[in-house]
Amino acid sequence: MRKIVVSQNVNGQPESDAWLELEKIASVEISSEDPAFPIEHALGKTPTGWRASAPGPQRIRILFDQPQTIRRIQLHFVDRASERSQEFWLLALVDNELREIVRQQWNFSPNGATEELEDLKVELNGVTALELRIDPDRSHDPTQSQHVASLASLRLA
């Protein structure tokens, strides 16, 4: 019998599912940013979150230096104060083709659902870019939107 013992890290995840160090292998394009909540705070090892500087839909695009294989994507959104409906799209650029990975809506409520955690198992080879689009307020009238997009963390393995 052949056996492999995979040790657990502090989060209870197998070490073989190590998170990519995005700051070393990619650059990031963002549509806006609150200076107090830069994108590095959502992509680093000690995430405290990113926030846009203005209401309305936003984009975060991760551009890899070299094509990557991605097997796991974890997105964490938190809003403890607002009653709102948010939608996000996650897309991957593979072989110069933009492929939709997931499109998800979530209803935030201060008296109930204050966090959305998506932990996606995927098999993506040759990814040159990953794009996250966030519509923080599904009112479909950007001039009426009062909510600002935010992201507690985004991790890739």
C-alpha positions in Angstrom: 0.0 0.0 0.0 1.4 3.4 -1.0 0.4 6.2 1.3 0.9 10.0 1.4 0.3 11.9 4.6 -0.6 15.5 3.9 -0.1 17.8 6.8 -2.8 20.4 7.7 -2.1 24.1 7.9 -3.7 26.4 10.5 -6.8 26.7 8.4 -7.3 23.0 8.2 -6.5 22.9 4.4 -4.0 20.4 3.0 -0.6 22.1 2.5 -0.6 20.8 -1.1 -3.4 23.4 -1.8 -0.9 26.2 -1.1 -2.2 29.7 -2.0 -0.4 31.4 -4.9 1.7 34.4 -3.9 0.1 36.9 -6.2 2.4 39.8 -5.3 5.3 37.8 -6.8 3.7 36.3 -9.9 1.2 38.9 -11.2 0.2 42.6 -11.5 -3.2 43.9 -10.8 -5.5 46.4 -12.7 -8.3 48.0 -10.7 -11.1 50.3 -11.7 -10.9 52.3 -8.5 -9.5 52.1 -5.0 -10.1 53.7 -1.6 -6.5 54.7 -0.4 -7.3 53.3 3.0 -8.3 49.9 1.5 -5.8 49.1 -1.3 -6.1 45.9 -3.3 -3.0 44.4 -1.6 -5.1 44.1 1.5 -7.4 41.6 -0.2 -4.7 39.6 -2.1 -2.0 39.3 0.6 -1.3 36.9 3.4 -3.0 39.0 6.0 -6.1 40.3 4.2 -8.0 43.3 5.6 -9.8 44.0 2.4 -10.1 46.2 -0.7 -12.8 48.8 -1.3 -13.6 50.9 -4.3 -13.4 54.7 -4.0 -16.9 55.3 -5.5 -20.3 53.5 -5.8 -21.1 51.4 -8.8 -19.7 48.4 -10.7 -16.0 47.7 -10.4 -13.3 45.5 -12.0 -10.3 43.8 -10.6 -8.0 42.1 -13.2 -5.0 39.9 -12.2 -2.5 39.7 -15.0 -0.1 36.8 -14.5 3.6 37.1 -15.5 3.5 33.5 -16.8 0.4 31.3 -17.6 -0.9 29.6 -14.4 -2.8 26.4 -13.5 -5.5 27.2 -11.0 -7.4 24.5 -9.1 -9.1 26.5 -6.4 -10.5 30.0 -6.1 -11.7 31.5 -2.8 -13.6 34.8 -2.7 -14.8 36.4 0.6 -17.2 39.4 0.7 -18.3 41.1 3.9 -20.9 43.7 4.5 -22.3 44.0 8.1 -24.1 47.3 7.6 -26.0 47.3 4.3 -29.2 45.7 3.0 -28.4 45.1 -0.6 -28.1 42.6 -3.4 -24.7 42.1 -5.0 -23.6 40.2 -8.1 -20.1 39.2 -9.1 -18.7 37.6 -12.2 -15.4 35.7 -12.3 -13.7 35.2 -15.7 -10.4 33.6 -16.8 -8.4 34.4 -19.9 -7.2 31.1 -21.3 -5.8 30.9 -24.9 -6.9 34.5 -25.6 -10.5 33.5 -24.8 -12.3 35.1 -21.9 -14.2 32.2 -20.1 -16.9 32.8 -17.4 -16.1 30.7 -14.4 -19.0 31.7 -12.1 -21.7 34.4 -11.8 -23.2 34.7 -8.4 -25.8 36.9 -6.7 -25.9 37.4 -2.9 -28.3 39.3 -0.7 -26.5 41.1 2.2 -28.5 41.8 5.4 -27.2 43.3 8.7 -29.6 41.1 10.6 -28.7 37.9 8.7 -26.3 37.2 5.9 -23.3 39.5 6.4 -20.7 37.4 4.7 -20.4 35.5 1.4 -17.6 32.9 1.1 -17.2 31.1 -2.2 -14.7 28.3 -2.4 -14.5 27.0 -5.9 -12.8 23.9 -7.2 -11.8 24.4 -10.8 -9.4 23.0 -13.4 -8.0 25.9 -15.3 -4.7 25.5 -17.3 -2.8 28.3 -19.0 -4.6 31.2 -17.3 -3.0 34.5 -18.3 -5.5 36.7 -16.5 -8.3 36.5 -14.0 -11.0 39.1 -13.9 -13.5 39.8 -11.1 -16.4 42.1 -11.8 -18.5 43.3 -8.9 -21.9 45.0 -9.1 -22.4 46.0 -5.4 -26.0 47.2 -5.9 -28.3 45.3 -8.3 -30.5 48.4 -8.7 -29.5 48.5 -12.3 -29.4 52.3 -12.1 -25.8 53.3 -11.5 -26.8 56.9 -10.8 -29.0 55.7 -7.9 -26.4 53.3 -6.4 -25.2 54.2 -3.0 -23.1 51.1 -2.3 -19.4 50.7 -2.8 -17.8 47.4 -4.0 -15.5 45.7 -1.5 -13.6 42.4 -1.3 -12.4 41.0 2.0 -10.1 38.5 0.2 -9.3 36.6 -3.0 -7.0 33.6 -2.9 -5.9 31.2 -5.7 -4.3 27.8 -5.5 
